[in-house]
Every structure is written in structure tokens, then in C-alpha cells.
Amino acid sequence: MQTQPLNDVELMQPAGLAMRWVEPESGRLSDPDCGSVVALPLPADAALAPLPGCRVSQPEQPREGVASRTLRWLKDRFRQ
């Protein structure tokens, strides 16, 4: 049986979404260090109430994938 080569997959976050920390029982915005929260992709302009007693963190920006970082590093390295 022949195996297929493994390739990196870069999953891009759709435009207009932001990862936000939400307390699942109440559906309120929170901080990753405040209770049991989960990161969910929400519309960037979603207006949710904050969880009382917890500061609300800013939306996370999409992270650059490994392949893109490596390619950028190689381009920067050989430009010198």
C-alpha cells in the first residue's frame, strides 16, 4: 500500500471574524484567565456583554501559519 505525502495545511480565518473569549454558560465576553472560558470565532463587531468581575480581552488577530512564516523568514534571510 502506497502512502501519500504529508503537506502543511494553512487554515485561514474568514474575514470579519475575531477570536473572542466567552464564558459558555452565560454567553458573556471574558478573559482567558477568568474561569472556564472558550475561544470562539465571532463576528468582529459582535456586541456581547462582559462577564462581571472579569476584564475583557481584545480580539485576537489571525495568526500567521507556519508555512507563511517560514517563507517570509527565507525571503528576509536571502535579501541580505
Contacts in CASP RR format, 6 or more apart in sequence:
PFRMAT RR
TARGET T0000
AUTHOR 0000-0000-0000
METHOD contacts of the structure
MODEL  1
MQTQPLNDVELMQPAGLAMRWVEPESGRLSDPDCGSVVALPLPADAALAP
LPGCRVSQPEQPREGVASRTLRWLKDRFRQ
8 66 0 8 1.000
8 67 0 8 1.000
10 65 0 8 1.000
10 66 0 8 1.000
10 67 0 8 1.000
10 68 0 8 1.000
12 62 0 8 1.000
13 19 0 8 1.000
13 41 0 8 1.000
13 62 0 8 1.000
14 41 0 8 1.000
16 43 0 8 1.000
16 44 0 8 1.000
17 41 0 8 1.000
17 42 0 8 1.000
17 43 0 8 1.000
17 44 0 8 1.000
18 41 0 8 1.000
18 42 0 8 1.000
18 43 0 8 1.000
18 44 0 8 1.000
18 59 0 8 1.000
18 60 0 8 1.000
18 61 0 8 1.000
19 39 0 8 1.000
19 40 0 8 1.000
19 41 0 8 1.000
19 42 0 8 1.000
19 59 0 8 1.000
19 60 0 8 1.000
20 29 0 8 1.000
20 39 0 8 1.000
20 40 0 8 1.000
20 41 0 8 1.000
20 42 0 8 1.000
20 46 0 8 1.000
20 48 0 8 1.000
20 57 0 8 1.000
20 59 0 8 1.000
20 60 0 8 1.000
21 29 0 8 1.000
21 30 0 8 1.000
21 31 0 8 1.000
21 32 0 8 1.000
21 34 0 8 1.000
21 37 0 8 1.000
21 38 0 8 1.000
21 39 0 8 1.000
21 56 0 8 1.000
21 57 0 8 1.000
22 28 0 8 1.000
22 29 0 8 1.000
22 30 0 8 1.000
22 37 0 8 1.000
22 38 0 8 1.000
22 39 0 8 1.000
22 40 0 8 1.000
22 42 0 8 1.000
22 48 0 8 1.000
23 29 0 8 1.000
23 30 0 8 1.000
23 34 0 8 1.000
23 35 0 8 1.000
23 36 0 8 1.000
23 37 0 8 1.000
23 51 0 8 1.000
23 54 0 8 1.000
24 36 0 8 1.000
24 37 0 8 1.000
24 38 0 8 1.000
26 51 0 8 1.000
27 48 0 8 1.000
28 48 0 8 1.000
28 49 0 8 1.000
28 50 0 8 1.000
28 51 0 8 1.000
29 48 0 8 1.000
29 49 0 8 1.000
29 50 0 8 1.000
29 51 0 8 1.000
29 56 0 8 1.000
30 37 0 8 1.000
30 50 0 8 1.000
30 51 0 8 1.000
30 54 0 8 1.000
30 56 0 8 1.000
30 57 0 8 1.000
31 37 0 8 1.000
31 54 0 8 1.000
31 55 0 8 1.000
31 56 0 8 1.000
31 57 0 8 1.000
32 39 0 8 1.000
32 57 0 8 1.000
34 51 0 8 1.000
34 53 0 8 1.000
34 54 0 8 1.000
34 55 0 8 1.000
35 54 0 8 1.000
39 60 0 8 1.000
42 48 0 8 1.000
44 59 0 8 1.000
50 56 0 8 1.000
64 72 0 8 1.000
END
